[in-house]
């Protein structure tokens, strides 16, 4: 964590955001390209989008449940267990709330389209969950965050399996990132 924390200290907020947005764009392009390679259609991944109120509600409730659970854990466990090297704090602590909403939406869409829409649809839950965890490499050095991320990824994957709806997991992921980002912004939590 110290190496990553040192790197974070030496890059500007603008550079951090550029890296974040670039990473999300790359993931989205990889998802579209992989969809084209596997299914012969760049938009095949969007066949698992369904605008259903009940599925959106499930995603909302799931996301709120995860946030509630994580905030509960942050109250009873040592703060070091939530240390990601300061990245989340740097990303969210001084952002305008609407920027947090935008960031959360972009991250949720790009990551879920790639990991659930493409990887899980074609390679399965376990491959998608492992790759999802590895892409969040900043959590690999922290055993608790690593395990939490794996369990979260598996849970999102199961949610996708149960609903068959990519929009459900996008909503859940968005709620998780957005609410935790707003919590960091307004309450300076120990994440």
C-alpha positions in Angstrom: 0.0 0.0 0.0 2.8 2.4 0.7 4.1 2.4 -2.9 0.6 3.1 -4.2 0.0 5.8 -1.5 3.3 7.4 -2.5 2.3 7.4 -6.2 -1.1 8.9 -5.3 0.5 11.7 -3.4 2.6 12.7 -6.4 -0.2 12.9 -9.1 -2.6 15.7 -9.4 -6.4 15.3 -9.1 -6.7 16.0 -12.8 -4.2 13.2 -13.6 -6.1 10.8 -11.2 -9.4 11.6 -12.9 -7.9 11.2 -16.4 -6.5 7.8 -15.5 -9.9 6.8 -14.0 -11.9 7.9 -17.1 -9.3 6.4 -19.5 -9.5 3.1 -17.7 -13.3 3.0 -17.9 -13.2 3.9 -21.6 -10.7 1.1 -22.3 -12.8 -1.4 -20.4 -15.9 -0.4 -22.4 -14.1 -0.6 -25.7 -12.7 -4.1 -24.7 -16.3 -5.1 -23.9 -17.6 -4.0 -27.3 -14.6 -5.5 -29.2 -14.9 -8.8 -27.3 -18.6 -9.0 -27.9 -17.9 -8.5 -31.6 -15.2 -11.2 -31.6 -17.4 -13.8 -29.7 -20.9 -13.0 -30.9 -20.1 -11.3 -34.2 -22.1 -8.3 -33.1 -20.6 -5.3 -31.2 -24.0 -4.7 -29.5 -24.8 -8.4 -28.6 -24.0 -7.6 -24.9 -27.0 -5.2 -24.9 -29.4 -8.1 -25.5 -29.3 -8.7 -21.7 -30.6 -5.2 -20.9 -34.2 -5.2 -19.8 -36.0 -2.0 -18.5 -38.1 -3.7 -15.8 -39.1 -1.9 -12.7 -38.9 -4.9 -10.5 -35.3 -5.6 -11.6 -34.3 -2.0 -11.1 -35.8 -2.1 -7.6 -33.9 -5.3 -6.9 -30.7 -3.6 -8.0 -31.5 -0.6 -5.8 -32.2 -2.7 -2.7 -29.1 -4.9 -3.3 -26.9 -1.8 -3.6 -28.3 -0.2 -0.5 -27.9 -3.5 1.4 -24.2 -3.7 0.4 -23.5 -0.1 1.4 -25.3 -0.6 4.7 -23.3 -3.7 5.4 -20.0 -2.1 4.5 -20.7 1.0 6.6 -21.6 -1.3 9.5 -18.4 -3.2 9.1 -16.4 0.1 8.9 -17.8 1.0 12.4 -16.7 -2.3 14.1 -13.5 -3.2 12.2 -10.1 -1.5 12.3 -9.8 1.4 9.8 -6.7 -0.3 8.4 -8.9 -3.0 7.0 -10.5 -0.4 4.7 -7.2 1.2 3.5 -7.0 1.2 -0.3 -3.9 3.5 -0.3 -5.9 6.6 -0.3 -7.4 6.3 -3.8 -11.1 6.4 -2.9 -10.5 9.4 -0.6 -8.6 11.2 -3.3 -11.3 10.4 -5.9 -14.3 11.3 -3.9 -13.5 13.6 -1.0 -13.5 16.9 -2.9 -15.8 16.1 -5.8 -19.0 17.9 -6.4 -21.9 15.5 -5.7 -23.0 15.5 -9.3 -19.5 14.6 -10.4 -19.7 11.6 -7.9 -23.0 10.6 -9.6 -21.4 10.8 -13.0 -18.2 8.9 -12.0 -20.3 6.2 -10.4 -22.5 5.8 -13.4 -19.5 5.6 -15.8 -17.7 3.0 -13.6 -20.9 0.9 -13.1 -21.7 0.8 -16.8 -18.2 0.1 -18.1 -17.3 -2.5 -15.5 -20.6 -4.4 -15.5 -20.9 -4.4 -19.3 -17.4 -5.9 -19.4 -17.5 -8.3 -16.5 -21.2 -9.4 -16.4 -22.3 -8.6 -20.0 -19.3 -10.1 -21.7 -17.0 -12.1 -19.5 -19.7 -13.8 -17.3 -22.0 -14.4 -20.2 -19.3 -16.2 -22.2 -16.8 -17.5 -19.6 -18.9 -17.9 -16.4 -19.3 -16.4 -13.0 -16.0 -17.5 -11.5 -13.8 -16.2 -14.3 -15.7 -12.9 -14.3 -15.4 -12.6 -10.5 -11.7 -13.3 -10.4 -11.0 -10.9 -13.2 -13.2 -8.2 -11.6 -11.2 -8.6 -8.4 -7.9 -8.4 -10.2 -8.8 -5.2 -12.1 -9.3 -3.7 -8.6 -5.6 -4.3 -8.0 -5.4 -1.7 -5.3 -7.3 -4.1 -3.0 -5.0 -7.0 -3.6 -2.5 -5.8 -0.9 -5.3 -5.6 1.7 -6.6 -9.1 2.6 -10.0 -7.8 3.9 -10.7 -5.6 0.9 -9.5 -8.4 -1.4 -12.0 -10.8 0.1 -14.7 -8.2 0.3 -14.2 -7.4 -3.4 -14.3 -11.1 -4.4 -17.5 -11.6 -2.4 -19.0 -8.5 -3.9 -18.2 -9.6 -7.4 -19.6 -13.1 -6.8 -22.8 -11.5 -5.4 -23.1 -9.2 -8.4 -22.6 -12.2 -10.6 -25.3 -14.2 -8.8 -27.6 -11.2 -9.1 -27.0 -11.1 -12.8 -27.6 -14.9 -13.0 -30.9 -14.6 -11.1 -32.3 -11.7 -13.1 -30.7 -12.2 -16.4 -30.6 -8.4 -16.6 -27.4 -6.4 -17.0 -29.3 -3.3 -16.0 -30.0 -4.8 -12.5 -26.3 -5.1 -11.7 -25.4 -1.8 -13.3 -28.0 -0.1 -10.9 -26.6 -2.1 -7.9 -23.0 -1.2 -8.8 -23.9 2.4 -9.3 -25.7 2.6 -6.0 -22.8 1.1 -4.2 -20.2 3.4 -5.7 -22.4 6.5 -5.5 -23.5 6.1 -1.9 -20.0 5.2 -0.7 -18.5 8.1 -2.7 -21.0 10.5 -1.2 -20.3 9.1 2.2 -16.6 9.7 1.8 -17.4 13.2 0.4 -19.6 14.3 3.3 -18.5 12.2 6.2 -14.8 11.6 5.5 -15.2 8.0 6.4 -12.2 5.8 7.0 -12.4 4.1 3.6 
